[in-house]
């Protein structure tokens, strides 16, 4: 029973919304490229409508509970549907979503205490990598994570999460501290890749990453690595060698950005969605290929819709893994860490 | 017509002359190849095919290739303009190689080593599961036999066609090096033109001694990527071996003509041999060395050298 009072655009009969919402004709590739999150649009519209309806109910004291419920059910259903059917390229865009929880959110929401430690003791303090001592539910560990920043200023200061060599060296310097303190290490990976610039090359970007990868095999404490957003090639692996490696459901991990791959192999930026598909970069792909140990579920509609639940899920996984690894003798731990990566990508042997 | 031009291009490699990529000088192909593809006018080092590198480095007849039967598998069903599986077959046929890495044991001036050579002509020397596995096995063999491992790098980086599997080869190779280090083994990396991406960011940069050939392009990101990222022109000589030496990123630059000597000298230091003696053996001084192949791949190095020195006298 809709009264005559409210203006026409707010007159809500869920049945009338039907065609507009189910009109999910796939956007053209060029459109999707312009906005990789186009699939979110109908969901956002629906969300907005629910909000408007609630506001209306409040201001007019009308009972719109039924309508709201119908719409919410529809939203839930549609979100489920959209997210189940995301293409790899769309997932990359979810991983890059501006509202997706960042390392700093985990520090804020997941940890009970955090002491940030700066600097690599050699050159500088790279703000693209955050390091510090952390306490969480009675467990202490060293947290290392890529920092992307939320405001424009922060983003620029942290180079959008693209670390320089000093970032990787800082990470290793702190990891050695963790080794000395005999506390485990947890890394949160979220980087488009290591920074490609003149200074970075001058100071040995490749060498710094390689050194970290090698040295992480020698750390005599448990190491966990979790890809929370973007796992951009060497820049990710530079803090990514762990006894357990996990990935959030909508995170991606790739040897090259889909854009870069499309430019090189297809010689066309328009083929980015195809490249994303070919690269097998989703969490599901990596699990299937045996390259990660677990996929950490995200709440319905992606981490950006519900950061609190996402952070909870990550916390639970960290605690479970630390529990699992704690009783292992160190020699065995290191042996297992080596073999875990040693077995990845075994070629086939043919008769000569 | 397009096909006629193709035909001409195809004939080129058989031609008598070759043009230097650097100075434009026309070089007599036979002489050029005898000089191991170094321009006689400007000293520019061309990329050396893997097999020629083996021939230049190993004592004649001593190279025994290993792990030849390892081949890549297309686990992703990767298709860009052609399916990866097809590309592998095609490249294999064209180059006569199974992948971009050649591994084996040999002696260099009588000193036994494990040798690994990347082959740029196989998909740009890119590192996938086969390259990663062969590098790891070479390092593990060196660890087990207590031999130095010498790796000649030449690669465009990780092989995109193997997606995240190729990325993990960086970890695999570095893990093997970590264990070599723990066992007290020694590794030497020679970075040749070009060495970039995932190879530079893994085993190539963390060997004990880092050598580069003159003017070799060595870096993490390719120069074009950097130029487009920073939207600036790159400084002259950026990411070249000389630049890296100046910035303290490599131990030394060694021209191709003396690489064999220099590697042997380092191996001598690494294995407790006398580098002065090793370097001044009379049979070493002549350029075309005719050394009898040793019967076994790894008899004790010291006595063998003496025997050889005598035979040469």
Interface residues (C-beta under 8 A of the other chain):
Chain A: X194 X196 X197 X198 X200 X201 X202 X203 X204 X205 X206 X207 X209 X210 X211 X213 X214 X215 X217 X218 X233 X234 X237 X238 X240 X241 X253 X254 X255 X256 X260 X261 X264 X265 X266 X275 X278 X279 X280 X281 X285 X286 X289 X291 X337 X338 X341 X342 X344 X345 X346 X347 X348 X349 X350 X351 X352
Chain B: X68 X69 X70 X71 X72 X73 X75 X76 X78 X79 X80 X81 X99 X128 X129 X130 X132 X133 X136 X158 X159 X160 X162 X163 X164 X165 X166 X167 X168 X169 X170 X171 X172 X174 X175 X176 X177 X178 X179 X181 X182 X197 X198 X200 X201 X202 X203 X204 X205 X206 X218 X219 X220 X221 X225 X226 X229 X230 X232 X234 X235 X238 X239 X243 X247 X249
